Amino acid sequence: MLITASELKANIGRYLDEIIQDDVYITRNGKIVAKLSSATQDKQAILDSLVGIAADNPLTLEEARAERLARQ
């Protein structure tokens, strides 16, 4: 959803409810200046990306530790 900064100021409650479903992009002078997004959705996206990484690389805990230490 794309809204102006003035629209956000006038209806902040509505847009706080809206970000549960979809990101809200705020514009000023026709340019996107900010993005409102749900903290819960961001955490879920991070978790999904980590689970995907782990699924593709089945290291044991000891192997992962040794690999990490080797990089230091």
C-alpha positions, 0 to 999 in steps of 0.5 A: 500500500502506498500513502502520503505522509499527510494521509498517515498523520491523519489516519495513523490508527488505520495504518497501524492495523493495515500493516498486520496484513501488508507493508505500508510505504509512505511518500513525501513529494512523490518519493517513497521515504519510509516503510511500515511493516509488521515486526512479526512478519519480519521475524517470520521472514528471518526464521524462514531464511534461517531454516532454509539455510539449515535445511540445505546444509546438514552440519552437526553442531561440532562441524559448524563450530569447527567451521566457524572457528576456522574462519576467525 
